[in-house]
Amino acid sequence: MEKRNCLECNEPVKGRIDKKFCSDYCRNAYNNRVNKDSKNLIRNINNRLRKNYKILTELNVSGKTKVSRTRLYDKGFDFQFFTSIYKTKTGNTYFYVYDQGYLALESETFLLIRKEG
């Protein structure tokens, strides 16, 4: 019988023949270490989306409101992070962060809207 060692701590592994780790702790530690770079990228993007969503939600209490670009910037809004784009038949382009959207109007003003269910 072949001896198997844990991929994380190199301790002997007991149990099923296809088992690779001695414990859940080692399995989690190994996978966290291996996937660290991709998880950091995803975590950073999700944090930016979460912040943008929070800003839009705070400013758009009524479901439809106008706000200046400066007000969005001052709160830390990042226009590079959104979840979808919707183009209307009239040519307007709405950017959405989940159900919170914004449309660029004239003179550095934005219309904030909330998509209904």
Secondary structure, DSSP 8 states (H G I E B T S, - for coil): ----B-TTT--B--SSTT---SSHHHHHHHHHHHTHHHHHHHHHHHHHHHHHHHHHHHH-SSSEEEEEHHHHHHHT--TT--SEEEE-TTS-EEEEETTEEEEE-STTEEEEEE---
